[in-house]
Amino acid sequence: MRLFHNILVGAFLPFSLFTQAATPAKPIGLRIEYLVNPIGIDNTHPRLTWMLADNRQGAKQTAYQVFVGMDSVEVSRGKGGDWTSAKIASSNILATYNGKALQAFKKYYWKVDVWDKDGVKAISSTVSSFEMGMLKMTNWKGTWISDEQGVNVKPAPYFRTTFGTGKKVKSARAYIAVAGLYELYINGEKIGNHRLDPMYTRFDRRTLYVTYDVTKNIMAGKNAIGVLLGNGWYNHQSTAVWDFDKASWRNRPTFCLDLRITYEDGTFQTIRSSEQWKTSFSPITLNSIYTAEHYDARLDQPGWNTINFNDTKWKPAFARPVPSQNVTAQALHPIRNVDEIPAKTMTKIDDGAMVFDLGRNISGVTKFTVKGKEGTVIRLKHGERLYKNGHVDLSNIDLHYRPTDDKDPFQVDIFTLSGKGEETFMPKFNYKGFQYVEVTSSEPIELSTKSLTGYFMHSDVPPIGKLNSSNTTINKIWVATNNSYLSNLFGYPTDCPQREKNGWTGDAHIAAETGLYNFDGITVYEKWLADHRDEQQPNGTLPSIIPTAGWGYEWGNGPDWTSTIALIPWDIYLFYGDTKILKDNYENITRYVNHINDLYPTGLTTWGLGDWVPVKSVSPVEVTSTAYYFADVTIAAKVAGILGNKADKQKYIALASKIKKAFNDKYLDKKTGSYNKGLQTELAVPLYWGMVPDAYKAKIAARLAERVKADNFHLDVGILGGKAILGALSDNGYPDVAYKIASQETYPSWGWWMVNGATTLYENWNIDAKHDISLNHIMFGNIGAWLYSGIAGIKPDEKQPGFKNVILQPNFVPGLEQFTAEHASPYGKVVSSWKRNGNAVEYSVTVPANTSADITFPLNGGKKASLGGKPVSGVYHVSAGYYKFVVK
């Protein structure tokens, strides 16, 4: 079951969307800042996007006009009181607001009119809305408050206040900014379904706030507000090698809240956090985002967040300084409990422990329900593996934890019962990576498989990709890749959900395209690039983990990892066609590549970690890091051109040329058509990143195919070679060799993991490795993107990004009978599907309205393609519509 699945009317998602498209045309899927009807945004020039629903062949938009105003009726009539754009002759589906200054707290309505392929005005869109947030720091009325406790105090604090309303409420919004984590309650009810808000940032440079519509929660008369604070990454009490506990910002969690009530008579009232609020310890006796949560139900204070609670024994709240001078809106898809997963089995171990198996590896939490005597202590140990004796084994994921005592065991929740009937516990401020849960108890308890339920928890990014093939192993790899991608998305991309939870840059750029083909993740990536800007030093240096408490500037942060500053903005631009992310990060990209140039003026760089976790062969760091440096500089040149900076464009074109020449002068053997020793990574990485001179591409690709054949069509790469090898082969004439690698089921391969029961991707090809063997890592996850680009052949067009023009280069590889991939682009659903029918291949394509596609068929061996019985050849250009080709 998928909980809280945010498929809303007009959202950028449903695969059925265009089967229901009507004629005449109509703009649909209206969004602001890539969100549906958002409230509490701070961008004063927000982006407005839409799609064209039109199922006619060649459908396109020839013009558009946007209307924005505070009166929904007037907007529906085509009168934008705040902005009425000109009728713009354009097929663009993205417009940036350019009207009157948007006002804090105000709600705006908007619609778009479009003209179709014949210049006929289409049916108007429905009216959508957006609401502004605080906009500036001075609009906050509340005081930042906490209790008087220090950073090492373990219990999580409660806060409460009451207030009255004497008039009829028209609307109410709660704005809450937190350093740490929180749950917000009004009259005893938890507000919203988000988890782990706000997202992790560099707290002393940027603090996020969240906005809620709480109109229905406000009662006539007396009301109560409750806030529960958790530590999160702000007050990291657990100790590990990354020095989270030494963060310069570290302090007791604190918050600021404004509850803004608008009455029917037009007046408004703000209930604000202050020192008049009351505070007390909660039953959460320990909470760590990294390790676990402990809860003592004997300390429950029933009704603590309701109006009739007696808080005379509670203490006054304590004013705290503002964590940063940049308190800004959290405008991204939130973390939620997305999937509910019942325990598959429960097994009793000899010493009385019970081990629950969810049947799949996830990130998230468990909900545990039980009856027992007062004071019974229950320990729930979460892990990915089992020892031979059946107990949960944490040895693959706890090796970097450095506990100072035994009171905070890794991934072990501790629940102490009150003895008052059936009791339920689920952590509020923690998540873990696990498949198995071992339950032990200080007193006898009765359990069944229904006693424990898992919740797959992650940033709830809408799914926009779909894939199916005749190879069940390939299908499993795709599912496992997506599971690992989501398991490592918590407001920023991480490496693993258990051992580290770190925003490792290398893992993130390797998996970015996989994420973008499958999920609508722009809001999360835009937030994470802001984290990059917060962390970048004046000379351009970035840390290897972002955000960071300070660790990572001195290790692991060469261009092979921290190329995220260039690669991810470029990927977002290709997939969304939106230049904002390029503008936001251009100075950071150039500062970064300039710094590398200062350090390594020859064009070759040895700064980096290299091909991490290789199978057996190790390639020189200089090969891989120089390739990424080249990629970054190439992107800098392209972005400079897009943004109209001609001088910078020429500067970085020249620098890229220098890097490429230095690299090839040192490593390219022109006689043999090989690089260095001819290892898989040494050949694949230059091919993939465009470092091979045109005259030698065929030779290098042939040498790579020969090398793979010599390795029995198995991988001999680490994560950088793993990123490059499949695309390097399929883009250069050897898709069959790439598929042989991808579909292997023996070691080392993705399929090897699958046949050994994997439901996620692993950290090491060797499942018996003694270290680097997390069972839920995303760093080998680029195969998920390659299935779309290398087999289905769906690729964005750099010249018309955002899939305005779709590049379709399918590969009908031997060993597959059928393959279908769908991607809901900003313009609509792209489908590339093929199946064998005797000696022929039937190839079906759906090109969404307002786009086109260039199709290149694999016509090797004298094969020919036809459409409706008429031959087609070369790069075949089609407009929007459905097409069915035959290749034989």
N, C-alpha and C positions, 0 to 999 in steps of 0.2 A: 504494500500500500504506500502510495506517495502522499505524504502529509503536506498541507499548506502549499500545494503545487500552484505556483502563481501563473497559471494560464488564464489571463484576463482578456476580456474583449479588447481587441486592438493590440494585444501584445505581439512581440516579435518572435512568433514561435510556430504555431500549430502546423503540422504537416498536412492537415486537411484543409488549410486555409484557402488554397487556390483551386481546390476542386469545387469550392462553394462560391467562387468569384462570380459576380453578376455582370451582365451587360445591360445598360451601358456601364462605362468605367466608374470607379469610385475610389477615392483615397481612403485607405484604412490603416490600422496599426499605428495611430498617432502616439508619439512619445516625446517627452521632454527630458533632455540629458540621458536618453536611452532608458528611461523609466516610465511606467504607466501612471499618469495622474499623480505625480509625486507631490508631497508636501514638505516644507522646510528645506528649500534649496537656496544656495547663496550665490550662484552664478548670475550676475546681473545681465549677462548676454547669453542666455541659455540656447542650446541647440534644439530645434524642432525637427523631428523626422517623421516620415510616413512611408507607406507603400501604395502602389497602384494595383487595385484589383480589376483586372480586365482579361478575360480568357480568350479574347480574339487573337488570331494570328497577327504578329507584327504590332501588338499593342504597345503603346508608349505614351508618355506624357510630353506635351509640347510646350506647356506653360503652367505656371502656378501662381496663386495669390494667397497670402496668409493674413488672417484676421485675429487680433488679440485684444481682449478687453476684460473689464471686471463685470460686465453685464452679459450673462450667458444668452439671454434672449436676443440682445442686440447682435452678439457675435453670430448666433445662428442665422440671423438675417443678413449677414455680410457687412456688419458695421463693427470695426475694431476701434474701440475708443482709445486704446493705447498704442496700437500699431496696425495700420493697414498697409501692407506692402504694395508696391506696384505690381501689375500683372507682368510677371517675369517670363520671358520666352526661354525656357530651360527645362531639361529633363531631370534636374537635380531633385533629390528627395530629402535634402537637408538644408535648412535655412537657419541662420543665426538671428536671434531677436535683435531688432534695431529700431525700437520705438521709444516711447517715453521712459524715463527712469523708473525701473521697477521698485516698488515700495516694500519694506519689511512687513511681513505677516499678511500681506494681501493675497487674495486668491484671484487668479486670472483664468479666463477661458479662451480657448483658441480653436480654430478650424482652418482647414486649407481647401481651397477650390483648385481644381486642375482642369486642363483642357487635353483631350485625348489625341490620338494619332491623326484624326481628321480635323483637329482644331475646334472640336465641339466641346462645350463645357460639360463636364461630367457631373454626376450626382455629387452634391456637397458631402464632405466628411461629416461624421458625427462631431459634436463639440466635446473636446477634452479639456482638462484643466491642469493647472499647476499652482503651487502656493509657495510664496517666498518665505524664507526663514528669518534669522536674526540679521543677516547681511553685515553687521558690524558689531564689534565688541561692546560699544557703548550702549547698545540696545538691551543688554542683559540687565535685569533688575536684581536678580538673586545674588547671594553671597556664597562663595565657595566654602563648604563646611565639611567637617569630618568629626571624629571624636578626639579625645585628648591622648589617644594611645600612640605608641611608637611603632616603627616599622617591623619590629620582631614580635609584636603581639599577634597571636594566632587567630582568635575568634573573629569572625566577620561581623561588622556592626549593622544594626538596624537604625533607621531614622524615621520619625513620624511627626506629623502635625495635623491639625484639623482647621477647617475654615467653613464659613457659611455663605450661602447664596440666597439673596432675597428677591431675586427677579428671575424671569424666565430666560433660560440659557439658549442662545442661538447657536453658538459653537464654542468649542474649547480645545486648545492645543497645549500639550505638554512638551516643553523643550528641556532636555536634560543633557548636560555635558559632564563627562566623568573621566577622571584619571584613575584607571582601574576598570572594573566591571560592575554591572548593576542589574538589579531587577526593580521595576517600578510598579507600584500597586496603588489603586484608587478604590477606596471602600472595599478592601479585601480582595479585589480582583487584579490579577496580573495583567499589565497592559502590553499588548502585542504578543507576537509569537517568535520574536527574535531570540537568538541565543548569543551569548558572549559579546554583547554590545558594551562599549563601542569598539571598533576595530583597533588593532595594535598599531600605534604610530610612535615616532620619536616624541615622547610626551612633552619634553621641554621646548619643542619647536612647533608642534601642531597637536591640538587636542580636538577630538571630534564630539559633536553633539547629535542627538537623534530627536526627531519630531514625531509626535503621536497625535492622532485625532482622538480625543477623549470625551467628545461631546456626550455620548451615550452613557458615560461613566459618572457624570456629575449629577447628583441628586438635588432636589429642592431641599433647602435647609442645610443641615450640617453634613460635612464630608470629611473624609480622612485620606491623607496621602502617606504612603509608606515607601521607603527606599532601602534596599538591601545592597550593600557594597561588597565586592570581591576584589581580590588582589590583581588578578590578571598578570600582565607583563609590567605593570607599574610598580608593584611592590612584590618583587620575586623573592620569596623566602627560601625556596629550594635552591640547592647549590649544585652547579654543573660546570663543565669545563669552559662554557661560553661566558661566564662571569655575569649572568643576568642579575645576580644579587648585588653586583657592584655598580649598577646603573647610576649615573649622576643625578637622574631625576627621582630616584627611589624615595618613596614616602608612603605614609598611611593613605589608603584610597580616599578620594575626596570627590565631591560633586557640586554642581550648581544647577538649580532647577527653577524655571519660570513656567507656571501654569497660567496661561492667558485665556481668560473667559470673556467672550463677547455676548452681551445680552441683547434681547430682542429690541430694546429701546435704543440701541446704538452705543450704549456705554460699555466700557470694559473694565475688567479687574485683573490684576496680576497677583497670584499667590506665589511667593518666592521663598527659596531656601534662605534660612537665617539662623542666627545663634539662638533664636527662640524655639527652634525645633528641638525635639528630645531624641536621645540616643541610648541604646543598650546593646549588649552582646546578643548575637543570634545563636541558634543551636549549631551553626556551622563552626566547628572548633578548629578547622584547618582547611584552607583552600589554596591550591596551587594549580595554575594553568598547566604546569609541566608534569606534576606527579599525580595528584589525586585530590579527593575531598573527604573530610571526616565530619560526621553529623551525629550529634548526641540528642536523640529525641526526648530525653528527660528534661532538656533545657528549652523545649518548645514554649512559646508564649502565644497561645491561641488567641486569634483576633488582634494581634499586634498592629495590624494595618487597617483597623476598622474604627468607627467613631466612638464606640462604647468602651474601648479598652482603657484600663486604668494605668496611666503612665507616670504616676506620682513618684515611683522609685527610679525612673529613668533620669539620666543626667542631661543638662543642656548641651547642645551641639557646640562645636568649636570652630571658629573661623580659620580658614587656611588660605595661603596665597594662591593666586591663579597659577596653574601649572605652566602655561605658556601664554604668549601674547597673540596667539593665532588659534582661536577657537572657531572652528568652521564646521559646516554641515557634513554629515556622513551621507553621501549621495551614491549609494551602491547597493547591489543586491545583498541582503543581510544573511547571516548564518542562521540556519534553522535545523530543527530535527526533521529531516526530509523523508527518510524511509523508516518505517517501523518493522523490525525484524524479530519475529518470535524465535525463541531458542529451539534449535532443531532436535537436540538430544540433551539428556542429563545423565551423567555417569557417576556412580558412587565409587570413590577410591577406598583402598583398604583401611586407611586411618579415619574414615568418616567424611572426608572432604567430598564435596560435590563439584563436578566440572560440567559446565554448560558449554555447548558448542552452537554458535549461531549459523554455522555452515558456510560462512564467508567472512573475509577480512574487511573490517570497516574502520573508519574514524568515527568517534562519537562517544556515547555514554550508554549505560544500562539503567533500566528502572527495575528495582528489586522490591518485591512485596512478600511479607512474611508475618507470622504471629510468633510471639515468644515472651519469655519472662523479662521483667524490667531489669535493665543492666546487662542483658545479653549483648556481647560484642561480636559483630559479624564482619568478616573481612572478605572483600571481593577483589581478587587478584586478576587483572586483565592482561592477557598475553596473546602472542601470535602462534606459539608452538607448544607442544607437550613433550615432557620427558617420556622415556619408555615406560615409566611406572604410572603414567597418566596425569601427573601433576603439571600445572602450568609452568612453562619454562620462559624466563625473562632474560636469559643470558645473551640473546641476540640484540636486545634493545636497551639494556640498562647500563652498558659499559661506560658511558660518559657521565653518568650521574655520580656526584660526589657528596653523599649524605654526611652530615656532621653527627647524626645520631640515628637511632632506629625508630624514630617517631613519625617519619614521613616516608614510608616505603613506596617504591616506584610503582605506579599504576595500580595501587591498592586502595580502594575506598574502604573506609571504616565506618560502620553504622551501628550505633548503640541504641537498643530498643527502650521504649518507655514502658512497654508491657500493657499498653492500652489498646488491645484488639489488633486488627490487621493494620500494619504500618507499611508505608511505601517510601522509598528513598531513590532519588535521582540527582546526580550532581548538577549544580547550577553554574559553577565557575571553572569547569575543567572539561577536557575531552581526552580521549586516549586512542591508540591504535591497537586493535585486538580482533580475535576471533573466538577465543576461549575465555571463560571466567571461572575461576576456582573459588568456591565459597566454603569458608570454614567458620565455625561458630563456637563461642565459649560455653554455650549451653545447647541442649538438643533442640532442633527446630524441624518442622515438617516442610519439605520442599517438593515441587513438581516442576515439569518443564515450563509451566505457566508462571512460575515464580519470578522468572527473569526475562526481560525483553530488551533487545538492543535497539538503538536509534542511530542510524547513519546520519551524521551531522556534518554540514559543510556550508560554504557560501551557496545560497540557493539560486545559482545561475540557471536561467532557462535553457533546456536542451534544444539545440537547433540542428543536430546531426543525426543521421540514421544510416545504418550500414547492415548489409546481409549478404552472405555468399554461400556457395555450395560447400565450402570447407568449414567444418564445425570448429576446427582448431583456430582458424583465422577469426571466426566469430567470437570465440572465447577470448582471444587476444584483444580484440576491440573492446569488449565489455570490461575486461580486466584493466585495460589502459584507462578507460573512463573512470572506473572505480578508483584507481590510484590518483588520477588527476583530481577528482572531487575530494578524495581523502586528504589532499594536500592543498586545499583552497579554503582559507579561513580569513578572508579579508586581505590576504596576501598569499602568494604561492609558497608552499613549503616543500621540504625534501621528504619528510616522513612524519606521520602523525603521532609517533610514540617516542622514539629515542631523542629527537631534537626539536621538531616543530619550528625549524629555522627557515628563514627566507633565503635559502641558498640560491644565488643568482644563476649559477650554471645549470642547475636542475630546472629552473624556471624558463630560461630561454630555449632549452632543448624541448620542453613540452608545450611551448606557447602556441605553435600552430595546431597541435593536437587539440588543445583547449579551444581554439578559435573555430575550428571546423565543427566541433561538437557542442559548444556552449556559448551563450551570449555573455561573454566575460569582460566586455570593454570597461564597465564601471569598476570592476576590481582592479584591472590593470592600470587604469588612470589613477586610482588611489595609490597603487604601489609605485608608480612612477613619481608621484608626489613624495613618497617615502624616499626614493632615490635622491630627489632634489634636496630633501632635508638632510640627508646623510653625506652628500658629496662635499669633500673638502675644497677650499679655494683653489688648490692646484689641479683639481679634477679627479683626485683619487676617490674611489668608492670602496666600501667594505664588501667582503664576500657574502655576508648575510645582511639582509635588509628587511625590516629594521634591525638595529643592533644596539646593545647597551655599551658598545665600545669595542667589542671583539670583532676581528675580521679585516681590519685595515692593514694588518701586518702579515696576513697569511691567506692564500687562496683567492686573491682578488686581482689576478691578472686579466688580460683581455679575453682569455678563453672562458672566464666566468662573468666578469662584470660588463661584458658586451650587452647585457640587458638594457643598458641606457640607450643603446642605438637599435638593437635588434627588435625589441618589443614595440617601441613606437612605430618602427617601420612595418612590422607585422600587422599592427592595429590599423595603420593607414591602408595597407593592401586589402584587408578584410572588410573595413568599414568605409573607406574612401573619405575619411574625416581628417582634415589637416590640423585640427586643434592640438592633437597629441604631438605633432611635429613641432608646432610653434612653441608649445609649453616646454619642450625638452631640447630644443635646438642648441641653446647656449650650453647646456650640460653635456650634450654629445660632443660639441666642438672642444669644450674645455677638457674633456676626457681624452680625445684623440690627440689634442695638442700636447697633453702631458706625456703620453706615450712617445710621441715624436721627440720631445725634449730628452726623455730618458734613453731612447734608442734611435739616434739620428741615422743609423745605417739603413733603417727600414725593417730590420729583423729584431724580434724581441723574444727573450727567454722568460719573460714574466708570466707566470701562470702555474697551474697544477698539472697540466697535461691531460692525457687520455685516461681519465680516472677509472679504476677498477677494470683493467684490461683482462682478456682471457689468458693470454700468455705472452704475446709480443708487445714490446713497449716502444712507442714512437717518440722521437725527440720533442720536448716541450716547444722548442723553437718552431717546429713545423706547425703545430696546432695553434699556438698563440699568435704567430705571425698571420696565419689565415684569418683568425678572428679580428685581429687588428686591421687587416685589409678590408674585411667585411664592414667594420665600423666606419672606416674612412670613406669607403664607397658609399655607404648610406649618408654620411655627412655631406658628400658632394651632391647626392640626389636631393636631399632635403633642402640644401642651399638653393638648388635650382628651382624646386617647387615653391620656396618662399621668396624667390626673386632676388637672391643674393648672388649676383654673378661673380663677384670677386672671390667669394668663399668657394663657390662651385669650382672655379678653375684651380684654386689653391689645393682643394682636396682631390680633384682629379689628378693633379700632378703628384701629390703625395701617394695616392693609391698606385699610380704607375711606378713610382720609385720602390714602393714595397714589393709590388709584383715582380719587378725586374730583379731586385736583390734576392728574393725568394727563389726564383727560377735559376738565377746565376749560380746559386749555391746548391740547390737540391735537384734540379731537373737534369736527368741524363737523356740528352736528345737522341743519342744513338739507340738506346734500349727502350725509350719511351717509358721511363719510370722515374719515380721520386725516391731518393735516398735508398733504402734497402728493399723498397717495393712491398712494404707491409700494407695490409688492408687500409688502415687509418691513413698512412702516408700517401696513398693513392686517392682515397675517397674524399678526404677533407679538401685538398686543392681543387678537385673536380666540383665538389658541391658548392664551394664558396667563390668559384669563378677565377681562380688563380692560374689556371692552365692556359697557355697561349692557344689560340684557335687552331693553329696548325698541328697541335699535339694532343688535342682532346680525344680524337679517335684512338690514338696509340695508348694513352693513359687509361681510357675506359676499357680497351681490350686487355691491357695488362692487369687491370683490377679484376676483370672477369676471370682471367687465367689464374690469378692469385686465389680467388674464391674457390675456383674449381680445385686447385691444389690443396685447399683446406677442406675439401670434401663438401663444399657448399655450406659451410658453417662459419659462424662469426669468429673473428679473431680481433676484436676491437674493445675499447672502453667506451665511455659515454660520448665522447666527441666523435669517435669513429662510428658509433652506433647512430648518432644523429645524421651522419652524412651518407653512409654506405648505400642504403636502399635507393635514395634519390639520385645519388651519383651514378648508379647503374641504370635505373629506369629512365633517367633523363638523357642518357647517352647511348641508347641502343641496346641495353641488356636488361629489359624488364623481367625476362624469364629467369635470369640468374638472381635478380633481386627477390623474385617470388619464391625461388627455391630456398633462399636463406630465410625469408619470412615465414615459410610454412614448415620448416624443420620441426621435428618433434623429439630430437635427441640432442644431447648436450654438445655445445652451448647454443641455446636458442630460446626465443620467447615461447615456442611451442613446448619445449622441455619443461618450462615452468607449468604450463597448462596441464600436461599429461601427469604431472606430479601433484595436481590438485590446487594449483594457484587460482585465486579469484581476484588477485591484484598483481601488479608487477613487482619484482624483487630488486634488491640492491646489487646482487651479484649473480652472474651466470651460474656459478657453482652453488647449488642449494645446500651443500655440506660445508661451505666456507666457514672458517673459524672467526672471521670478523667481516665487517661490511656486508651483513646479511639480514638487514631489515627486510621484512616480507611485504612492505607496502611503500615502495619508492617510485618516483615518477621519472627518474633520470634516464631510463632507457625507453621513454614513452613516445619518441617521435614516430614510431611505427604507426601510431594512431592517425597521424597526419598523412603519412605515406599511403595508407590504404585509400584515402580520398584522392591524393594527387598522383600516386604511382600506378594504381590499378583502375580506379574510376576516372582518373585524369582530370579532376576538377581543380582548377587553379585560378587565383585572381590574376588579373591583367594589370601590370604595373602602370600601363599607359591610361587605363580606365579603371581605377581601383574601386574597391567595394563591390566587386562583381558586376559593375556597370557593363563591362564586357567580360564574358566568362571564357577562359581558356579551357578547352576540353581536349585532352590527349589520352584517351583510354588505351589500356594495354590488355589485349585478350590473351592472357598468359596461359601456357600449357599447364594442365593440372587443375584448372578451375572450369566449372561448367556454367556458373552463373555468378554475377556480381552486381550489386545495386548500392549506390551511395546517394544520399540526399543531404543537401545543406541549405538551411533557410538563411539566405544572404539578406543584407539590408533591403534588397529589392523584392525578395520572395524566394520561393523554393527552387533550387537547382537540382535536377535529377539526372544522373548518368547511370544507365543500367544496360547490362548486356547478358545474353545467354546463348549457348550453343544450340544449334538446331541442325543436326547432321554435320555436313561440311561447312555450313554457314554460321555466322554469328549475327544475331539480331541485336541491334544497338538502338536503344530508346533514349531520347533526350527531352527534358523539359527545361525550357528557358523562360524565366519569369518575365512578366510584363515590364516594359520600360528598360529592357536590357537586350543584349545580343550575345552571340557566342561564336568563337572561332574553333572549329573542330578539325583536328588532325587525326586521321585514321591510321592504324598500324597496317600498312599494306605490303609488308614484306612477303617474299615468296610469290610474287605475281598476283596477290589478291586484289580485288576491286570492290569499291563501295558503291551502293546505289540507294537512291531515295525515290520511292514510288516507281521503281523500275528504271529510273533514269540514272546514269552513272554520275558520280561526283568524284572529284579528285583534288589534290593539293590541300590547302587550308580552306575549308568550306565554311563560309560565313552565313549564319542564320539569325533572324530576328526572333523576338519573343514568340513562344508557342511550343507545341509538342511535335516531335519528329521521330520517325522510326526508320532506321537505315538497315541495310543488309550488307554484310561484308563476307565475300567468299572468293 
